[in-house]
Amino acid sequence: MSGDLVVQIGQEALFIVMLVSAPMLGLGLLVGLLVSVFQATTSIQEQTLAFIPKIIAVFVAILIFGPWMLRIMVEYLTNLLVNLPSYIS
């Protein structure tokens, strides 16, 4: 197993992590922005108000995108394990 192959596998793993986490992070960012705008317009400075909607948004993203995220991770792991013998030799 060469160093280039290890770097390639690491790059693919990081790409999969970014791809799988993007829906949750994006929805949390969008909800956080909306709550911040709401807080700025109404002059409500409650710090805990921002956390509950973000937590709910991330859970909703997991419920909606969960099967897709699981499929992507299982496909990557299956591909890695199937090709592992050819990587070693």
N, C-alpha and C positions, 0 to 999 in steps of 0.2 A: 504494500500500500504506500503510494508515494505521497509526498507532502502536498502536491497540487490536488490530488484526489480528496485529501482531508479538508483542504480549504474549500473545494467545491461543495462537498457535503455540508460543511458548516455554513456556507453562503445559502444553500438551498434551505437549510433548517431555519436560518434567520428570516429568509423571505416568507416561509410558511408561517412563522410566528407573527410577523407583521401583517400578513394577509388575514390570518385568523383573528387577530386582536383588533383589526381596523373597524369592524362594525360596532363593537362595544365602545371603543375609545371615541369614535366619531359621534355616536349618539350621546355619549356622556358629555362630550364637548359642546354639542349643539344645545342640549338641555341646560348645561351650565351657563352658556351664553344667554339663552333666553331668560333664565332666572336672574342673571346679573342685570340685564336690561330692565326687567320688571322691578328689581330692587332699586335700581337707580331712578326709575321714573316715579316710584311711589315713596321713595325715601325710607324704605324699610331696611334697617341695617342688622337684621337677625342673621347670624352666621350659620345657624343650623338649618335655615330655610334652603340653602343651596345643596345640602347633602342628600336629603330625602328624595327629591326629584331625580337627582343623578343616579342614586342607587336603584331606584325603580326603573329608570331608563336602561341601565346596564342589564338588569334582570330581564326586562322585556327584549332587549337585543339578544340575550342568551337564548330566550325561548324561541324567538323568531329565527335567528341564524344558527342555532345550536346544531341541527341536523347537517347543515352545510359545513360548519366548522369541523364537526366530527368526521364527515366524509373526506374532507381535505386532509386532515391529520392521518386518518387510516390509510388513505391512498399513498401518502408520503412514506409512512412507516412500512407498508406492504412493499412498496417499490424498493426501499432501502434494504429490507430483509431478504427480498428475492435476489437482489443484485449483490448482496454481501459476499457470497462465495467468489464471484468474479472480481470483486474489489481486492480481496486478500491475495489471490494468486497473480 
